Amino acid sequence: MQLTSFTDFGLRALIYMASLPPDKMTSITEVTQVYGVSRNHMVKIINQLSRAGFVTAVRGKNGGIRLGRPAKMIRIGDVVRELEPLSLVNCTQEFCHITPACRLKSVLQKAIAAFLAELDNCTLAELIDENQPLYKLLLVE
């Protein structure tokens, strides 16, 4: 399974914001520069993260973005659930004629559940706490 770039960059944006001092705001432009991603793509990602409460966005001259809650309260599984379309196969009758007898869907649902359960064991804080190599790469002070 491969995460979409939407989820990938969403997680990276959260990692960057979590690496900053708690009271420091950043900008979408700054995040896009750090990761070399399209600003339009990042705007969509930040909007969805904001709607879900993972990010707080403040408009205006002194505005910016920052985490919407402490990093230790953000489970990676929750972020992936919010950003990732987790349907691995199309099991509609119109698309697949074996759907009524197929057992693949239930196996894949169990696999996704196990995947998310593992991600639920990790918080954003665990990814950044005392991670000096990360801070150096992100050029965070």
Backbone as a chain_set.jsonl record, in Angstrom:
{"seq": "MQLTSFTDFGLRALIYMASLPPDKMTSITEVTQVYGVSRNHMVKIINQLSRAGFVTAVRGKNGGIRLGRPAKMIRIGDVVRELEPLSLVNCTQEFCHITPACRLKSVLQKAIAAFLAELDNCTLAELIDENQPLYKLLLVE", "coords": {"N": [[0.846, -1.174, 0.0], [0.514, 2.208, -0.769], [0.742, 5.48, 0.38], [-1.129, 8.355, -0.654], [0.179, 11.295, -2.307], [-1.002, 13.481, -1.185], [-1.65, 12.758, 1.478], [0.93, 12.09, 2.329], [2.327, 14.589, 2.115], [0.731, 15.999, 3.858], [1.297, 14.778, 6.318], [4.016, 15.4, 6.442], [3.883, 18.206, 6.574], [2.673, 18.518, 9.08], [4.693, 17.398, 10.675], [6.707, 19.284, 10.276], [5.5, 21.6, 11.412], [5.212, 20.694, 14.025], [7.827, 20.57, 14.783], [8.584, 23.13, 15.247], [8.889, 25.825, 17.688], [6.293, 25.858, 20.183], [4.745, 28.253, 20.226], [5.26, 29.477, 17.852], [4.271, 30.602, 14.702], [3.911, 29.476, 11.347], [4.042, 29.565, 7.755], [2.081, 28.661, 4.879], [3.54, 28.987, 2.58], [6.165, 28.823, 3.559], [6.221, 26.131, 4.397], [5.847, 24.861, 1.934], [8.195, 25.57, 0.666], [10.115, 24.273, 2.211], [9.622, 21.586, 1.622], [9.41, 21.515, -1.13], [7.02, 21.443, -2.651], [4.012, 21.967, -4.535], [2.37, 25.051, -4.017], [-0.399, 25.395, -4.3], [-1.289, 22.766, -3.976], [-0.515, 22.32, -1.321], [-2.094, 24.216, 0.001], [-4.66, 23.1, -0.219], [-4.266, 20.782, 1.292], [-3.621, 21.838, 3.851], [-5.998, 23.181, 4.378], [-7.796, 21.015, 4.681], [-6.602, 19.707, 6.863], [-6.936, 21.713, 8.727], [-9.755, 21.921, 8.903], [-10.195, 19.5, 10.143], [-9.11, 19.944, 12.595], [-6.435, 19.523, 13.17], [-4.688, 21.473, 12.474], [-4.321, 24.941, 13.086], [-5.395, 27.78, 11.511], [-4.642, 31.115, 11.003], [-5.811, 34.103, 9.848], [-4.712, 37.142, 8.23], [-2.41, 39.924, 8.825], [-0.565, 39.199, 10.868], [-0.907, 36.528, 10.778], [-0.959, 32.963, 10.097], [-0.02, 29.505, 10.176], [-0.289, 26.781, 12.483], [0.093, 23.982, 14.717], [-3.008, 22.551, 15.64], [-3.542, 21.327, 17.973], [-1.74, 19.882, 20.765], [1.236, 18.114, 19.821], [1.497, 15.605, 20.991], [-1.074, 14.803, 21.165], [-1.924, 14.165, 18.697], [-2.599, 11.551, 16.79], [-1.027, 9.488, 14.445], [-2.481, 7.664, 12.942], [-5.046, 8.795, 13.004], [-4.67, 11.067, 11.441], [-4.054, 9.929, 8.96], [-6.465, 8.575, 8.465], [-8.088, 10.79, 8.061], [-7.018, 12.046, 5.778], [-6.464, 10.165, 3.801], [-7.805, 8.258, 1.131], [-9.152, 5.33, 1.903], [-10.072, 3.091, 0.567], [-9.192, 0.258, -0.972], [-9.827, -1.339, -3.151], [-12.251, -1.427, -5.81], [-15.307, -2.439, -5.162], [-17.832, -2.434, -6.235], [-20.823, -3.641, -7.725], [-21.154, -2.945, -10.401], [-18.563, -2.616, -11.252], [-17.141, -4.938, -10.642], [-17.827, -8.21, -11.264], [-17.685, -10.412, -9.559], [-18.246, -9.669, -7.015], [-20.494, -10.438, -5.268], [-19.652, -12.946, -4.303], [-17.098, -12.642, -3.456], [-14.28, -12.73, -1.296], [-12.187, -11.155, -0.865], [-12.488, -8.425, -0.214], [-13.145, -8.349, 2.558], [-10.797, -9.339, 3.671], [-8.988, -7.365, 2.903], [-10.097, -5.201, 4.3], [-9.577, -5.982, 6.93], [-6.802, -5.877, 6.846], [-6.358, -3.139, 6.418], [-7.436, -2.179, 8.8], [-5.593, -3.258, 10.637], [-3.279, -1.936, 9.814], [-3.977, 0.76, 10.346], [-4.363, 0.537, 13.096], [-1.764, 0.094, 13.97], [-0.6, 2.549, 13.229], [-2.022, 4.156, 14.96], [-0.699, 3.762, 17.291], [1.312, 5.552, 17.343], [2.296, 8.859, 17.928], [2.392, 12.269, 16.748], [4.233, 13.668, 18.251], [6.056, 11.687, 19.009], [7.44, 11.311, 16.671], [8.986, 13.552, 16.414], [10.177, 14.341, 18.833], [13.163, 15.061, 20.48], [14.676, 14.646, 18.169], [17.228, 15.355, 16.754], [18.616, 15.073, 14.23], [16.456, 15.426, 12.447], [15.653, 18.041, 13.053], [17.894, 19.431, 12.142], [17.801, 18.901, 9.397], [15.42, 20.158, 8.731], [16.072, 22.682, 9.366], [15.293, 23.913, 11.72], [15.222, 26.011, 14.478]], "CA": [[0.0, 0.0, 0.0], [1.256, 3.455, -0.825], [-0.063, 6.652, 0.688], [-1.167, 9.383, -1.693], [1.047, 12.443, -2.017], [-1.797, 14.359, -0.331], [-1.422, 12.309, 2.853], [2.364, 12.189, 2.562], [2.679, 15.977, 2.396], [0.013, 16.39, 5.067], [2.1, 14.314, 7.456], [5.251, 16.197, 6.466], [3.546, 19.548, 7.06], [2.481, 18.41, 10.528], [6.021, 17.188, 11.274], [7.389, 20.584, 10.276], [4.879, 22.474, 12.408], [5.503, 20.156, 15.355], [9.244, 20.812, 15.063], [8.744, 24.533, 15.619], [8.461, 26.143, 19.06], [4.824, 25.825, 20.242], [4.09, 29.542, 19.996], [5.674, 30.021, 16.549], [3.441, 30.352, 13.529], [4.629, 29.376, 10.082], [3.141, 29.871, 6.64], [1.992, 27.628, 3.845], [4.676, 29.23, 1.69], [7.36, 28.274, 4.205], [6.13, 24.668, 4.341], [6.061, 24.433, 0.545], [9.613, 25.743, 0.357], [10.868, 23.227, 2.912], [9.416, 20.288, 0.981], [9.422, 21.615, -2.581], [5.731, 20.994, -3.176], [3.174, 23.031, -5.074], [1.638, 25.821, -3.016], [-1.823, 25.081, -4.447], [-1.496, 21.445, -3.373], [-0.393, 22.463, 0.13], [-3.265, 24.96, 0.49], [-5.743, 22.117, -0.076], [-3.911, 19.902, 2.414], [-3.753, 22.597, 5.108], [-7.431, 23.405, 4.595], [-8.399, 19.801, 5.223], [-6.057, 19.514, 8.217], [-7.56, 22.738, 9.561], [-11.142, 21.504, 9.147], [-10.164, 18.353, 11.059], [-8.608, 20.384, 13.889], [-5.013, 19.233, 13.352], [-3.981, 22.727, 12.217], [-5.043, 26.191, 13.276], [-5.0, 28.779, 10.522], [-5.005, 32.46, 11.414], [-5.708, 35.03, 8.722], [-4.298, 38.509, 8.533], [-1.007, 40.324, 8.777], [0.226, 38.391, 11.798], [-1.465, 35.18, 10.721], [-0.123, 31.843, 9.705], [-0.535, 28.197, 10.57], [0.414, 26.042, 13.539], [-0.68, 22.816, 15.139], [-4.277, 22.865, 16.279], [-3.513, 20.688, 19.291], [-0.368, 19.437, 21.043], [1.708, 16.989, 19.001], [1.259, 14.33, 21.686], [-2.502, 14.497, 21.035], [-2.204, 13.879, 17.282], [-2.217, 10.188, 16.41], [-0.768, 9.388, 13.005], [-3.616, 6.946, 12.364], [-6.157, 9.737, 12.812], [-4.337, 11.933, 10.303], [-4.189, 9.114, 7.748], [-7.911, 8.389, 8.243], [-8.659, 12.047, 7.573], [-6.488, 12.473, 4.488], [-6.269, 9.084, 2.829], [-8.949, 7.435, 0.709], [-8.697, 4.001, 2.321], [-10.683, 2.017, -0.199], [-8.122, -0.281, -1.803], [-10.376, -1.899, -4.389], [-13.613, -1.027, -6.133], [-16.123, -3.645, -5.048], [-19.206, -2.227, -6.672], [-21.331, -4.652, -8.661], [-20.932, -2.463, -11.754], [-17.141, -2.705, -11.583], [-16.612, -6.291, -10.46], [-18.951, -9.152, -11.277], [-17.583, -11.458, -8.525], [-18.498, -9.04, -5.72], [-21.358, -11.185, -4.338], [-18.989, -14.12, -3.739], [-15.688, -12.33, -3.2], [-13.834, -12.617, 0.104], [-11.028, -10.263, -0.837], [-12.816, -7.163, 0.449], [-13.046, -8.491, 4.015], [-9.373, -9.486, 4.005], [-8.389, -6.039, 2.774], [-10.594, -4.375, 5.407], [-8.802, -6.376, 8.118], [-5.438, -5.372, 6.666], [-6.412, -1.69, 6.652], [-7.652, -1.997, 10.243], [-4.323, -3.547, 11.309], [-2.399, -0.838, 9.423], [-4.372, 1.94, 11.114], [-4.117, 0.259, 14.519], [-0.331, 0.326, 14.193], [-0.376, 3.993, 13.164], [-2.62, 4.746, 16.161], [0.26, 3.622, 18.383], [2.349, 6.571, 17.186], [1.835, 10.247, 17.902], [3.267, 13.222, 16.074], [5.313, 13.995, 19.186], [7.059, 10.618, 18.963], [8.219, 11.45, 15.45], [9.863, 14.725, 16.422], [10.837, 14.576, 20.12], [14.602, 14.814, 20.574], [15.132, 14.16, 16.868], [18.148, 16.394, 16.276], [18.838, 15.002, 12.773], [15.295, 16.023, 11.778], [15.711, 19.5, 13.228], [18.941, 19.931, 11.259], [17.316, 18.829, 8.019], [14.367, 21.149, 8.564], [16.653, 23.97, 9.731], [14.504, 24.465, 12.814], [16.098, 26.497, 15.572]], "C": [[0.889, 1.233, 0.0], [0.305, 4.609, -0.522], [-0.052, 7.616, -0.489], [-0.211, 10.511, -1.313], [0.323, 13.432, -1.107], [-1.549, 14.025, 1.138], [0.046, 12.461, 3.229], [2.746, 13.619, 2.93], [1.911, 16.529, 3.595], [0.785, 15.989, 6.314], [3.392, 15.124, 7.568], [4.994, 17.611, 6.988], [3.361, 19.537, 8.569], [3.816, 18.206, 11.245], [6.769, 18.512, 11.346], [6.815, 21.499, 11.357], [5.181, 22.006, 13.826], [6.945, 20.408, 15.759], [9.523, 22.246, 15.496], [8.413, 24.742, 17.089], [6.933, 26.275, 19.086], [4.122, 27.143, 19.919], [4.413, 30.144, 18.624], [4.707, 29.601, 15.45], [4.373, 30.2, 12.326], [3.636, 29.734, 8.985], [3.114, 28.699, 5.671], [3.173, 27.769, 2.893], [5.95, 28.626, 2.265], [7.357, 26.749, 4.133], [6.396, 24.172, 2.922], [7.529, 24.568, 0.15], [10.461, 24.654, 1.001], [10.795, 21.904, 2.148], [9.382, 20.335, -0.543], [8.15, 21.093, -3.23], [4.945, 22.204, -3.671], [2.397, 23.731, -3.964], [0.146, 25.508, -3.09], [-2.164, 23.737, -3.796], [-1.485, 21.565, -1.841], [-1.565, 23.239, 0.717], [-4.427, 24.0, 0.719], [-5.501, 21.205, 1.12], [-4.137, 20.618, 3.744], [-5.215, 22.886, 5.395], [-8.098, 22.179, 5.199], [-7.887, 19.517, 6.638], [-6.674, 20.507, 9.198], [-9.001, 22.365, 9.901], [-11.213, 20.351, 10.157], [-9.612, 18.722, 12.434], [-7.141, 20.08, 14.147], [-4.165, 20.491, 13.21], [-4.911, 23.88, 12.541], [-4.498, 27.182, 12.262], [-5.53, 30.131, 10.968], [-4.777, 33.387, 10.235], [-5.174, 36.384, 9.188], [-2.8, 38.699, 8.535], [-0.112, 39.471, 9.673], [-0.249, 36.943, 11.83], [-0.446, 34.134, 10.311], [-0.807, 30.547, 10.097], [0.335, 27.613, 11.672], [-0.447, 24.839, 13.891], [-1.943, 23.263, 15.863], [-4.427, 22.244, 17.649], [-2.086, 20.208, 19.536], [-0.013, 18.188, 20.222], [1.453, 15.64, 19.668], [-0.21, 13.905, 21.612], [-2.896, 14.185, 19.577], [-1.673, 12.489, 16.954], [-2.072, 10.131, 14.892], [-1.915, 8.655, 12.306], [-4.792, 7.862, 12.098], [-5.912, 10.652, 11.61], [-4.528, 11.159, 8.997], [-5.661, 8.857, 7.443], [-8.546, 9.63, 7.625], [-8.245, 12.351, 6.135], [-6.516, 11.403, 3.398], [-7.578, 8.409, 2.432], [-8.565, 5.967, 0.92], [-9.386, 2.832, 1.618], [-9.643, 1.49, -1.185], [-8.608, -0.841, -3.133], [-11.808, -1.417, -4.575], [-14.478, -2.287, -6.17], [-17.584, -3.412, -5.426], [-19.577, -3.267, -7.716], [-21.071, -4.24, -10.112], [-19.489, -2.66, -12.196], [-16.633, -4.143, -11.564], [-17.758, -7.293, -10.333], [-18.835, -10.266, -10.229], [-17.877, -10.929, -7.127], [-19.4, -9.861, -4.795], [-20.666, -12.373, -3.662], [-17.558, -13.855, -3.282], [-15.4, -12.178, -1.706], [-12.643, -11.66, 0.246], [-11.31, -8.993, -0.045], [-12.67, -7.272, 1.969], [-11.599, -8.659, 4.463], [-8.685, -8.13, 3.942], [-8.855, -5.101, 3.885], [-9.857, -4.708, 6.699], [-7.374, -5.842, 8.037], [-5.379, -3.866, 6.927], [-6.582, -1.412, 8.142], [-6.352, -2.235, 11.015], [-3.308, -2.43, 11.04], [-2.698, 0.406, 10.26], [-4.147, 1.75, 12.611], [-2.645, 0.484, 14.856], [-0.018, 1.816, 14.173], [-0.964, 4.71, 14.378], [-1.693, 4.648, 17.364], [1.34, 4.698, 18.357], [1.714, 7.957, 17.158], [2.841, 11.102, 17.137], [4.463, 13.571, 16.964], [6.424, 12.948, 19.141], [7.95, 10.737, 17.725], [9.237, 12.582, 15.531], [10.652, 14.908, 17.722], [12.301, 14.134, 20.092], [15.171, 14.216, 19.298], [16.014, 15.227, 16.226], [18.447, 16.287, 14.785], [17.675, 15.611, 11.976], [15.358, 17.537, 11.859], [16.755, 20.11, 12.297], [18.467, 19.959, 9.813], [16.24, 19.877, 7.742], [14.841, 22.564, 8.863], [15.813, 24.69, 10.778], [15.451, 24.848, 13.939], [15.659, 25.957, 16.902]], "O": [[1.901, 1.28, 0.699], [-0.785, 4.704, -1.087], [0.926, 7.683, -1.235], [0.16, 10.661, -0.149], [0.966, 14.145, -0.337], [-1.27, 14.913, 1.943], [0.364, 12.911, 4.33], [3.414, 13.843, 3.94], [2.395, 17.433, 4.276], [0.91, 16.773, 7.254], [3.807, 15.488, 8.669], [5.794, 18.149, 7.753], [3.834, 20.437, 9.262], [4.04, 18.782, 12.31], [7.392, 18.824, 12.361], [7.563, 22.102, 12.126], [5.382, 22.823, 14.725], [7.256, 20.454, 16.949], [10.584, 22.536, 16.05], [7.721, 23.915, 17.683], [6.339, 26.751, 18.118], [3.011, 27.135, 19.389], [3.894, 31.205, 18.276], [4.375, 28.426, 15.292], [5.481, 30.735, 12.308], [2.516, 30.159, 9.267], [4.015, 27.86, 5.656], [3.739, 26.769, 2.451], [6.724, 27.993, 1.546], [8.387, 26.143, 3.84], [7.092, 23.175, 2.731], [8.042, 23.757, -0.623], [11.419, 24.171, 0.398], [11.791, 21.188, 2.042], [9.33, 19.286, -1.185], [8.199, 20.386, -4.237], [5.203, 23.333, -3.256], [1.837, 23.082, -3.08], [-0.508, 25.37, -2.056], [-3.2, 23.597, -3.147], [-2.331, 20.989, -1.157], [-1.99, 22.944, 1.834], [-5.103, 24.079, 1.745], [-6.426, 20.895, 1.87], [-4.766, 20.073, 4.652], [-5.632, 22.84, 6.552], [-8.886, 22.303, 6.136], [-8.663, 19.128, 7.511], [-6.905, 20.177, 10.361], [-9.42, 22.479, 11.053], [-12.17, 20.243, 10.924], [-9.641, 17.897, 13.347], [-6.644, 20.353, 15.239], [-3.064, 20.572, 13.754], [-6.118, 23.814, 12.309], [-3.289, 27.394, 12.17], [-6.714, 30.277, 11.274], [-3.676, 33.447, 9.688], [-5.19, 36.71, 10.375], [-2.029, 37.773, 8.283], [0.979, 39.072, 9.266], [-0.014, 36.225, 12.802], [0.751, 34.397, 10.199], [-2.017, 30.505, 10.32], [1.526, 27.909, 11.778], [-1.575, 24.704, 13.416], [-1.931, 24.242, 16.609], [-5.335, 22.594, 18.402], [-1.297, 20.136, 18.593], [-0.859, 17.33, 19.97], [1.221, 14.644, 18.984], [-0.547, 12.773, 21.958], [-4.071, 13.968, 19.279], [-0.465, 12.276, 16.854], [-2.901, 10.666, 14.155], [-2.274, 9.006, 11.183], [-5.466, 7.726, 11.078], [-6.836, 10.969, 10.861], [-5.101, 11.682, 8.041], [-6.067, 8.915, 6.282], [-9.429, 9.531, 6.773], [-9.049, 12.865, 5.358], [-6.583, 11.718, 2.21], [-8.371, 8.032, 3.295], [-7.736, 5.431, 0.184], [-9.271, 1.691, 2.065], [-9.258, 2.191, -2.121], [-7.881, -0.819, -4.125], [-12.484, -1.049, -3.615], [-14.385, -3.093, -7.096], [-18.468, -4.136, -4.968], [-18.733, -3.713, -8.494], [-20.799, -5.092, -10.958], [-19.221, -2.849, -13.383], [-15.79, -4.519, -12.379], [-18.557, -7.221, -9.4], [-19.8, -11.003, -10.026], [-17.766, -11.672, -6.152], [-19.085, -9.971, -3.61], [-21.053, -12.764, -2.561], [-16.888, -14.755, -2.777], [-16.176, -11.578, -0.962], [-12.165, -11.402, 1.351], [-10.457, -8.537, 0.716], [-12.122, -6.367, 2.598], [-11.22, -8.169, 5.526], [-7.895, -7.785, 4.821], [-8.069, -4.282, 4.362], [-9.545, -3.809, 7.48], [-6.808, -5.408, 9.041], [-4.455, -3.381, 7.58], [-5.943, -0.51, 8.684], [-6.043, -1.492, 11.947], [-2.567, -2.031, 11.938], [-1.79, 1.026, 10.812], [-3.781, 2.693, 13.312], [-2.326, 1.012, 15.921], [0.746, 2.299, 15.008], [-0.459, 5.757, 14.782], [-1.874, 5.366, 18.347], [2.189, 4.749, 19.248], [0.729, 8.194, 16.459], [3.984, 10.702, 16.915], [5.577, 13.748, 16.471], [7.604, 13.291, 19.226], [9.101, 10.301, 17.749], [10.234, 12.579, 14.808], [11.693, 15.565, 17.715], [12.627, 13.002, 19.732], [16.058, 13.364, 19.353], [15.606, 15.909, 15.285], [18.528, 17.318, 14.116], [17.897, 16.242, 10.943], [15.146, 18.233, 10.866], [16.534, 21.179, 11.727], [18.704, 20.929, 9.093], [16.165, 20.419, 6.639], [14.11, 23.53, 8.645], [15.644, 25.908, 10.732], [16.359, 24.097, 14.295], [16.274, 26.259, 17.924]]}, "num_chains": 1, "name": "protein.A"}
